[in-house]
Amino acid sequence: MAKLNLPPAEIHERTGLALGSIYTILSKARAKGIDLPSFKRGRPRGELKGGVILRLPQTLVTQLELAAEDRETTPRELATTILGVVIAEGLIDAVLDDGGTR
């Protein structure tokens, strides 16, 4: 579908695959040399305008680097995928387990 120039959001809508999974599949395919178009990450529903910079302790960065290597992706792409899946799948409360208090 990506070869047909369908963006990840549309692939998600058509297939029901999690958006994070689609980005991971595309990333792995590109790493294997499969020629796929690049997709701008525009601002689909509710996405923040601009970028977000995260500062993580080195111990977490190291863990992220190892996990990214296992998945043949970059730490940045993995962090984006993890956050995207947690948010898109409504898992914030489950991950934080803080009762949703502010």
Secondary structure as UniProt FT lines:
FT   HELIX           2..4
FT   HELIX           8..15
FT   HELIX           19..31
FT   TURN            32..33
FT   TURN            45..46
FT   HELIX           58..70
FT   TURN            71..72
FT   HELIX           75..88
FT   TURN            89..90
FT   HELIX           92..96
FT   TURN            99..100
//
